[in-house]
Amino acid sequence: MNKWVREINAIITIAIRDILILFKTPSYFIFSLIMPLIFMGILGGSLSQNMAGDLGYDYGQFLLVGMIINQLLMGTTGGITSLVEDRTEDFTQELMVSPISRYSIIVGKIVGSSFSAILQLLGTLLTAFIMGIHYSIWQLLAVLAISPIICLTAGSLGMIIVAFVKDNRTAGMVQMLVTMPQMFLTGVFIPINHSKGILLILSRLMPMTYCLDLARAVFFYGTAGYKNIVLFNPVFDLLIIAALTVLFLFIGTFFFARSETNR
């Protein structure tokens, strides 16, 4: 029992540390407001006005779900890669010599990073309001209900980066190389129903494809546009997400712990 209490306390402590750092960085909140205005307001608004007329569903809602999942993935992944900075400050070394599980350290980082990612959604919802995108509270709650799954997947993806990148600047660059292509190839802005060739292959290899598809399945469930938007059965999406999350967490945590042990 004492072991479980110690692990839970470690998770909470690590998560709270990341949350406190977030509140001490006001520039982070400013960026979380500006980013949706740029990508959703300008890029998404332009696409909506020029190509969304014959889609057969509400492109604004399609875009809103895409931005929510994109921000959850980017925010959580970015929070996890801060472990690289913690490593340079020897904070992770102190954690590694403490009597807690390596997985508790990772879960604590994911919880703290997820909290900051969810806070970023305020900017997305504000931009949706400005753009006149309508949705029901139940549709929004349905997406938020699966957000822990999305954040866990994003955290596991971040662990792959942390496991093999030792420099903070390089980690930031690798994070952008991992997340930015997913923004444009998995259907955040542009539907991928008719993707072919290499674009089809790349989209099917990216975790965000299945996270997005699951989110749109719960958001558009029972609507006329469901069959034109959702690519796979939600159960299939969940299975793929679970498999990728377990695989990434195992590989990332193993190599991360080994690199810290060898320091």
C-alpha positions, 0 to 999 in steps of 0.5 A: 500500500505504501508503495502505491501511495508513494507512486501516486504522490510522485505523479501528482508532484511532478504534474503540479510542478509542470502546471506551476511552471505553466502559470509562471510563463504568461507568454505560453498563454499568449501563444495559445491564443495567437496560434488558433487565430493564425491557423484556424482563423486565417488558414481555415477561414480561407479554406472555408470560403474557397473550397468548403461549399460542396463538402456536404457537411459543416466545414467549420465543425470539421475544422474545429475538431481538427484544431482541438485534437491538433492542439492536444497533440502538440501541447502534450508532446511539447510538454513531454519534450521538456524532459530534455531540458529537465535532463540538462538541469539534472532534474531527471537525474534526481528523479531517477535515483528516487525510489519511484517507478520510471512510469510514474515519472512519465505519467506525471509529465503526461498529466501536467502536459495534458493540463496545459494542452487543454488550457490551450483549447480556450483560444481555439473555442474563442476563435470558433466563436469569432468565426461563427462556428456552431456546435452543441455542448454535448458534441464538445463534451464528447470530444473532451471526454476522449481527450485523456486518450489523445493526450496519452497518445501524444505523451507516448509520442513525445517519449520517443523524442525524449528517448533519443534526443539529448539536446533541448534545441534539437528536441524542439526541432524534432518535435516540430518535424514530428507534429507539423506534417501530421497537422497537414497530412491527417485531415486537420484542415483538409479532408483526406478521404480521397488521398492516394499514393504516398500521401495515403501511406503517410496519413495511415502511419501517423497517430493523429489520423486515428485520434482525429477520426475517433474525435470526429466519430463522437462529435458527428455521431448521429449527424448526416455528415458522419459517413462523409467525414469518419474514415474508420470504425471507432473501435478500430481507431481505439485499437490502433491508438491503444497499440501505438500508445503502448508501443511508444511508451514502452520503447520511449520509457525504456531508452529514456531510463537507460540513458539516465542510468548511464549518465 
